[in-house]
Each structure stands twice: as C-alpha cells, then as structure tokens.
C-alpha cells in the first residue's frame, strides 16, 4: 500500500501544508510506506525541484469564481439581508460548480498507478467546493477500482474562500453527503482537526469523524530574556484573522507605555481594503517590526521563535472553531497565545490544553487589555506552556497523523445523513440546487 496525499492548497513553502507534507513523508518513510503528493498547478518551482510534491490541480482550495465584485456590493448593502442573499448566490453557486467540476476532472487525470484500490488517498483539506466533485468521481468508477479515501473537513460549513459566511453551502454539503452514503465507512472516511468542528458535522449531518491532528514541524521557543516582550502575528494577513485590529492595538499599547513590540508578517493579495489600510498604518509605527511576504519554513521557525507570545485575534464568526497552524506550532513550541473568545484557540486555553489569555468582546481595545493582563504573569505562563509542549508535540507529529489514518482502515462505521439538528441551517437555497450536477 502507498499513501496518496492530495494537497491542492499547497502552493509554496510558506504554507502550513508544506510542513505537513514534510512531516508525513518522513513518518511514512520510517514505516517503509510509499508516498505520492499532488499539489496545485501553480506550485512554486523551488518546491517542485525538491520533488516532494507534483503540481497537478488546476484550482487551489482557496480559489473562487466571481466573488470579489459581488463582495464589494454586499459591503455597500450591509444590513440588507435580502440583498445579501441575492448577491451571494451567484458567487457561491459558480464557485461550487466550477471548482467541484475541476476537482473531479483532476482526480480522474491522476496517474493510474497511484489511484488504485491498493492505495490510501488522503485529501488534506476539503470544503463544499471539492466534496461534490470527489463524490461524483467515486460514483463514476467501480467500487472495486477505488482507493480508500480520507477527507479532512477543515472548515465549518459556512466557510467561503472570500471570508464571508456562506448562505447556501449547507445544501451543498447535505447533497454531497447523501450521494456519498454508499461509500462512507467502507471506501470513504471523514476526519476533523478538533472536536468542535467534529460536533458540527455530527449534529447537523450525522457524520461521525475521527480526530486527525495536523502535524507541524516542532521547535522550542527560548526567548523571554529581555525586558521588551515580543508579540508575534504570523500567517496570511486578513480581517478573518484580525489583522485589521493590529494598528489600533499597537497604538493603545504604546500610549499605555507597555514594554512590548509587535512582529507582524505582511502577506496578502491586496484585495481586502481593510487589510490594505491596516498595513499602511502599521508601516509608520515605532513599536512595530514587519516581516515582508512569504516566509520559507526555516525562516518562519526562526522568526516565530524570536517572539514570546503569539497573537491569534481570529474573528469568532468568520474564522470560528477551525484549527490554526499558528496555534498548533505555538503550543508545540511552548509559546503562550492570546486568543479571541469563540475560537478553538480560546477554548483550548480555557480547558488547559494551551496557556495564555482570552479576550472578549472582539475588538482592538479588548486585545490590548489582554496583552496588559498577561505581561505580569508571563514567566509563570511560559513555564507552564513549556511543560505541556512535549506532550502536545507528540500528539501533533507526523507519526500520530499516520497512526490515525491507518486506524481508519479498520473502521466500519456507517452514518445516517441528517443528524439530530437538521433544521439548524434555516436558509433555503434555490430549488435548482437540489437537481444541479457539477458536470452539467
């Protein structure tokens, strides 16, 4: 048996999926299990040269079709619920149909020697824009020729690539799960990164998932020897991750005389006005150090280890309870975090899995106050975080990831589509969705 990793979100070394692939490949090599990795066609040539992944998928996990223009109009119509629904539908529908059709086509064009019944295929992240294409791919082939397939449900059902809550994705998921029912527990398995996301799919759709912790490279944070505390914000710069809060937070901390400096990664595609404006403000601030663009794996580890506390001011509505690579790396490194209430990181602090501070309600002043609260206790908090780091790191290793995947091959669980709360999502989609196919 070989393992086939579908990482269509992988485009460069700065992606968390790049480190995931490295860790999983190493774990598989220790077990003498073959590995094939397929990423986006736009994969960085430097990564292609490493030969750890082959460019294959036309669209990435984060692509969309036509959302930007409608998104701008929706902003102008803020509060007009009927207008939002009307304008949201074309973007959601076109993205769903185009990306699912493309995903099915790319699965069908995988090399014959890897897409076989002897192998295990792992789709490292999937949402409503791939799952229907996957199911149609499976239905078009004989069961005997299909590999066993594991899908990581990374997002809540309301997630969209343009960082606004979806109106119709519940219908897309429900339709896909219903069509997938004959395969689930035999040829098709679902996983989630944490219990919070698992509960959503269990309660709303009757889909039981296995917890599959995302593996990341482990390093240990060693700072806190200087008088100035470094606060780090890493990853993609966007409002869903609270990037727009940072200028006000930095200004409040400076006015309060807090001994902190902000190390902030600037990495975005210049499509979100709030992010553009926040970046412009940050560039003129004396207590802010900016890290420009994509950081390769070694650079990323070096920069994060220069910080004492990770800032995770993720929007509890737009980002929700899904996992975060920055969070996982921080806890594994023994680094405290400051997180917004209503997110998985905050819940992890609350139950003692992580160490740090929670802020609420969601806003810049509340985040600044959380920074002020953590400073006097930081040495003790970091000591506690260090004691937990090794255990957490082992649970999020490449070997732990592979162990979960192999255990799924013994599973025979069968779901019942619907779940106890089938009316949780109350927005009804246009009637045509029920009969629409991605190939038409």
C-alpha atoms as one frame of an Amber mdcrd trajectory, in Angstrom:
protein
   0.000   0.000   0.000   1.112   3.532  -0.850  -0.332   6.750   0.552  -1.509
   9.408  -1.906  -1.693  12.909  -0.423  -3.932  15.424  -2.186  -2.724  18.855
  -1.040  -4.435  21.177  -3.509  -3.956  24.054  -1.054  -0.159  23.775  -1.328
   1.433  26.478  -3.484   4.680  27.463  -1.717   6.994  26.841   1.231   5.143
  29.393   3.341   2.015  27.244   3.530   1.338  25.155   6.622   0.552  22.286
   4.246   4.204  22.371   3.132   5.326  21.474   6.640   2.523  18.914   6.908
   3.788  17.162   3.781   7.353  17.146   5.099   6.340  15.606   8.421   4.042
  12.986   6.887   6.542  11.941   4.223   9.171  11.422   6.935   6.768   9.361
   9.058   5.818   7.185   6.084   9.481   6.659   5.161  10.151   5.342   8.678
   7.447   2.742   8.061   8.597   1.907   4.525   5.266   3.108   3.084   5.389
   4.764  -0.329   4.098   8.297  -0.715   2.803  10.345  -3.665   1.893  14.022
  -3.210  -0.120  16.167  -5.623  -0.401  19.927  -5.141  -1.737  22.904  -7.095
  -0.503  23.511 -10.638   0.850  26.871  -9.510   3.255  25.172  -7.103   6.414
  27.201  -6.523   9.202  25.914  -8.834  11.535  25.646  -5.830   9.123  23.183
  -4.195   8.750  21.294  -7.475  12.545  20.994  -7.594  12.519  19.365  -4.146
  10.377  16.574  -5.634   8.215  16.327  -2.525   5.031  17.176  -4.470   3.895
  17.227  -8.080   1.843  20.137  -9.496  -1.490  18.782 -10.660  -4.688  20.555
  -9.525  -5.948  23.470 -11.595  -7.634  25.212  -8.655  -6.422  25.600  -5.098
  -8.506  25.061  -2.000  -8.810  28.843  -1.643  -9.838  29.735  -5.207 -13.210
  31.223  -6.048 -15.189  32.294  -9.096 -16.511  35.838  -9.242 -16.857  36.681
  -5.540 -14.874  39.896  -5.392 -17.200  42.190  -7.322 -20.303  40.908  -5.594
 -18.485  41.094  -2.265 -17.908  44.818  -2.714 -21.567  45.362  -3.490 -22.587
  43.308  -0.465 -20.462  45.582   1.709 -22.424  48.573   0.429 -25.642  46.774
   1.162 -24.622  45.858   4.715 -27.720  45.082   6.722 -29.882  44.445   3.661
 -30.456  40.750   4.236 -32.404  40.120   1.041 -29.784  41.949  -0.998 -27.003
  39.890   0.554 -28.770  36.631  -0.301 -29.435  37.742  -3.874 -25.849  38.762
  -4.490 -24.246  35.906  -2.584 -25.928  33.177  -4.612 -24.137  33.679  -7.980
 -20.695  33.733  -6.324 -21.374  30.675  -4.191 -23.042  28.715  -6.973 -20.425
  29.459  -9.637 -17.581  28.683  -7.242 -19.228  25.444  -6.105 -19.957  24.254
  -9.625 -16.665  25.308 -11.251 -14.314  24.097  -8.535 -16.105  20.794  -7.968
 -16.129  20.056 -11.683 -12.437  20.893 -11.892 -11.627  18.779  -8.811 -13.408
  15.768 -10.303 -11.548  16.191 -13.600  -8.182  16.443 -11.837  -8.895  13.333
  -9.752  -9.772  11.453 -12.925  -6.467  12.508 -14.507  -4.265  11.271 -11.668
  -1.713   8.654 -12.757  -3.287   5.207 -12.974  -0.568   3.643 -10.856  -1.431
   5.805  -7.800  -5.222   5.920  -7.998  -5.729   2.219  -7.336  -7.673   0.081
  -4.880  -4.445  -0.908  -3.121  -3.677   2.652  -2.013  -4.968   5.086   0.594
  -5.781   8.568  -0.699  -5.759  11.420   1.819  -7.315  14.761   0.883  -5.601
  17.011   3.403  -8.400  19.598   3.355 -11.798  19.689   1.678 -14.796  22.020
   1.686 -18.075  22.338  -0.213 -16.122  23.285  -3.341 -14.400  19.884  -3.623
 -16.556  17.332  -1.882 -19.219  17.053  -4.584 -16.537  16.584  -7.232 -14.944
  13.853  -5.149 -18.231  12.014  -4.697 -19.064  12.238  -8.398 -15.587  10.865
  -9.160 -16.259   7.911  -6.857 -19.740   7.235  -8.266 -18.382   7.153 -11.811
 -15.946   4.336 -11.034 -16.483   0.779  -9.967 -16.180   0.269  -6.220 -13.502
  -2.372  -6.737 -11.215   0.095  -8.545 -11.471   2.868  -5.964  -8.733   3.632
  -3.446  -9.801   4.126   0.140 -10.185   7.876   0.623  -9.883  10.047   3.742
 -11.154  13.648   3.698 -10.196  16.231   6.287 -13.174  18.544   6.876 -11.152
  21.598   7.778 -13.827  24.303   7.823 -17.259  24.853   9.253 -19.989  24.514
   6.592 -20.464  28.286   6.388 -16.881  28.963   5.254 -16.190  30.598   1.885
 -12.874  31.421   0.164 -13.750  35.119   0.300 -14.068  35.201   4.078 -17.813
  35.795   4.366 -20.315  33.360   5.787 -21.998  31.252   3.111 -25.761  31.200
   2.654 -26.151  28.017   0.617 -23.242  25.720   1.445 -25.383  23.670   3.842
 -27.353  22.462   0.826 -24.118  21.603  -0.996 -22.775  19.577   1.926 -26.067
  17.809   2.547 -26.382  16.809  -1.099 -22.786  15.551  -1.230 -23.088  13.543
   1.982 -26.319  11.946   0.780 -24.693  10.904  -2.506 -21.634   9.636  -0.633
 -23.617   7.479   1.771 -22.980   4.141  -0.037 -19.220   4.661   0.288 -18.868
   6.036   3.831 -17.249   3.664   6.288 -16.003   1.421   3.515 -14.288   3.439
   0.816 -14.724   6.946   2.219 -13.817   8.297   5.673 -14.041  11.774   7.186
 -11.778  13.437   9.729 -11.627  16.793  11.517  -8.803  18.553  13.322 -10.692
  19.089  16.563 -13.839  18.088  18.436 -15.542  21.463  17.920 -15.606  21.015
  14.127 -16.446  17.316  14.524 -19.537  18.215  16.560 -20.858  20.436  13.777
 -20.743  17.638  11.208 -22.055  15.068  13.670 -25.012  17.191  14.847 -26.005
  18.708  11.501 -25.355  15.822   9.118 -24.992  12.659  11.192 -21.402  12.282
  10.000 -19.014  10.816  12.558 -15.429  11.889  12.090 -12.097  10.811  13.509
  -9.863  13.464  15.052  -6.816  13.885  12.807  -4.404  16.425  14.400  -2.455
  18.428  11.848   1.277  17.651  12.105   3.744  20.522  12.034   7.478  20.901
  12.467   8.406  21.173  16.142  10.699  23.848  17.533  11.088  25.250  21.034
  10.697  28.892  21.953  13.552  30.144  24.153  13.051  33.897  24.487  11.842
  35.979  27.438  15.363  37.025  28.450  14.930  40.690  27.503  12.889  43.495
  29.017  10.838  44.104  25.863   8.251  41.401  25.164   7.805  40.456  21.521
   4.277  39.739  20.322   4.031  37.806  17.048   1.330  37.771  14.378   2.047
  35.258  11.615   0.216  33.799   8.639  -1.981  35.312   5.969  -2.947  38.952
   6.595  -6.733  39.295   6.516  -9.631  40.516   8.599 -10.819  36.989   9.373
  -7.568  36.584  11.328  -7.866  40.001  12.981  -5.111  41.736  11.010  -7.197
  44.924  10.827  -7.129  45.199  14.647  -3.344  45.406  14.909  -2.734  49.138
  14.233  -5.116  50.193  16.993  -3.741  47.539  19.343  -0.167  48.714  18.771
  -1.207  52.347  19.291  -3.050  51.571  22.542  -0.106  49.590  23.906   2.319
  52.383  23.071   0.134  55.032  24.663  -0.133  52.867  27.789   3.658  52.521
  27.954   3.572  48.717  27.735   7.047  47.200  27.156   6.044  45.324  24.008
   6.911  45.310  20.340   4.926  43.692  17.552   6.490  41.361  14.988   3.920
  41.141  12.193   4.055  39.184   8.962   2.686  41.051   5.936   1.353  38.507
   3.442  -1.771  39.187   1.384  -3.084  39.637  -2.156  -4.208  43.278  -1.889
  -7.885  42.531  -2.420  -9.234  43.411   1.022  -9.425  47.147   1.661  -9.305
  46.799   5.461  -6.045  44.852   5.178  -4.512  47.400   2.792  -5.376  50.260
   5.153  -4.086  48.380   8.214  -0.766  47.658   6.511  -0.318  51.328   5.617
  -0.857  52.355   9.250   1.480  49.684  10.626   4.358  50.850   8.426   4.636
  54.107  10.315   4.521  52.758  13.860   7.703  52.729  16.018   6.771  49.658
  18.091   6.055  47.501  15.016   8.541  45.321  13.125   7.227  43.994   9.806
   8.192  40.732   8.102   7.572  41.021   4.386   5.910  38.367   2.257   6.052
  34.592   2.346   8.457  33.062   4.848  10.088  29.767   3.930   9.885  27.047
   6.546  13.264  27.714   8.195  12.702  31.490   8.151   9.260  31.075   9.643
  10.523  28.923  12.516  13.373  31.340  13.207  11.061  34.354  13.314   8.361
  32.739  15.435  10.981  31.617  17.941  12.020  35.244  18.383   8.599  36.012
  19.844   7.347  35.483  23.380   3.599  35.413  22.739   1.568  34.538  19.650
  -1.376  36.793  18.832  -4.405  34.899  17.488  -7.098  37.598  17.238  -9.217
  35.496  14.866 -12.763  36.608  14.156 -15.073  34.244  16.086 -17.688  34.472
  13.304 -15.571  34.335  10.132 -12.807  32.051  11.453 -14.860  30.206  14.029
 -13.736  26.995  15.712 -11.495  25.603  12.995  -7.904  24.777  13.761  -4.915
  27.030  13.187  -1.419  26.040  12.185  -0.004  29.055  14.024  -1.810  27.926
  17.181  -0.576  24.331  16.875   3.019  25.411  16.285   2.901  27.846  19.194
   1.630  25.291  21.705   4.115  22.679  20.484   6.895  25.247  20.928   5.824
  26.118  24.468   4.745  29.607  23.416   1.754  31.256  25.153  -1.040  32.650
  22.982  -3.627  35.404  23.214  -6.865  34.390  21.503 -10.339  35.785  20.880
 -13.263  34.194  22.678 -15.352  31.910  20.463 -12.369  30.351  18.680 -10.732
  26.957  19.086  -7.560  28.560  20.434  -9.514  30.318  23.187 -11.359  27.130
  24.093  -8.008  25.318  24.300  -6.770  27.925  26.785  -9.972  27.586  28.773
  -9.624  23.811  29.166  -5.872  23.942  29.813  -4.574  22.475  26.559  -2.823
  25.782  25.824  -1.545  28.581  28.036  -2.324  32.243  27.527  -5.050  34.861
  27.700  -8.552  35.190  26.220 -10.142  38.482  25.230 -13.762  39.441  24.678
 -15.735  41.076  23.236 -13.972  41.135  19.905 -12.107  44.409  19.452  -8.743
  46.174  19.476  -9.041  47.652  22.971 -10.003  44.289  24.441  -6.976  42.669
  22.784  -4.694  45.406  24.155  -6.136  44.848  27.631  -5.419  41.109  27.321
  -1.797  41.953  26.472  -1.585  44.123  29.568  -3.050  41.326  31.701  -0.620
  38.683  30.528   2.607  40.666  30.990   2.945  40.387  34.799   2.267  36.632
  34.683   4.225  35.796  31.543   7.191  33.948  33.151   4.834  31.610  35.020
   2.609  31.123  31.966   5.589  30.326  29.759   6.868  27.804  32.304   3.510
  26.010  32.256   3.416  26.116  28.456   6.871  24.548  28.317   5.797  21.637
  30.500   2.887  20.867  28.146   4.779  21.347  24.902   6.369  17.909  24.503
   3.109  16.011  25.041   1.242  18.287  22.633   4.008  17.990  20.033   3.885
  14.194  20.122   0.119  14.320  19.576   0.678  16.529  16.509   3.565  14.667
  14.917   3.741  13.063  11.514   3.693   9.658  13.196   0.480  10.490  15.098
  -1.092  11.643  11.829  -0.187   8.409  10.058  -1.379   6.322  13.019  -4.863
   7.855  12.772  -5.019   7.295   9.021  -4.039   3.658   9.306  -6.548   3.092
  12.116  -9.343   4.264   9.823  -8.763   1.278   7.597 -10.210  -0.886  10.374
 -13.340   1.276  10.670 -16.756   0.074   9.522 -18.919   2.894  10.935 -21.976
   3.826   8.888 -23.533   7.315   9.132 -27.158   8.378   8.897 -27.456  11.591
   6.932 -29.419  14.266   8.726 -28.360  14.335  12.350 -30.483  15.444  15.301
 -30.479  19.134  14.328 -31.311  19.082  10.641 -33.042  22.457  10.821 -30.108
  24.357  12.293 -29.373  25.943   8.906 -32.605  27.741   8.057 -31.702  29.494
   4.806 -33.254  27.574   1.949 -31.317  27.505  -1.332 -32.892  27.960  -4.760
 -34.757  24.843  -5.864 -32.332  24.266  -8.733 -29.509  23.253  -6.405 -31.285
  20.036  -5.485 -31.144  18.853  -9.101 -27.949  20.586 -10.225 -24.907  18.488
 -11.101 -21.390  19.771 -11.366 -20.857  18.122 -14.738 -23.849  19.705 -16.465
